[in-house]
Amino acid sequence: MTTTAVNPVLRTAPASPAVAAAHFRARLALYTDVSDVAAALASGDGPGFVLLDSRSAEAWDQGHVPGALHLPTARIAERAADLLDPAVPVVTYCWGPGCDGAARAALALAELGHPVKEMLGGFEYWVREGYAYETPRGLERGAGDPLTTVVDSGACGC
């Protein structure tokens, strides 16, 4: 008996181009990335959104994105109406890709009627990509991680 090796990538056929386009359009409507957030914050025109750090006070004090609003997920229901304009999009972040905190915060905000996106990579990738972050000591910046960003350029080209 002969067996034909099955290509593990194509074991399940790719979606049709129309289905793939709908999926990726929806994905881009729900997520943004660290470099796009950094570019929007640096634009000087105002980013057009509120960047929301959904972590604890201890995590916030350890470091956060400059200009972010600190609103832990557990306090969104009680504080969002006082702090956020429902007409202005919110971009949430938490620790990093191993944490669902930003998704929980985004869900809480969406259920309150806010347009929302999640920043992929969270604070971890903000730091790993070499962007400045704020601590009680002031602004700090680490070297960019060559596994996550182009070290000698501000743009990855994607």
Secondary structure, 3 states (H helix, E strand, C coil): CCCCCCCCCCCCCCCCHHHHHHHHHHHHHHEEEHHHHHHHHHCCCCCCCEEEECCCHHHHHHCECCCCEECCHHHHHHHHHHHCCCCCCEEEECCCCCCCHHHHHHHHHHHCCCCEEEEECHHHHHHHCCCCEEECCEEECCCCCCCCCCCCCCCCCC
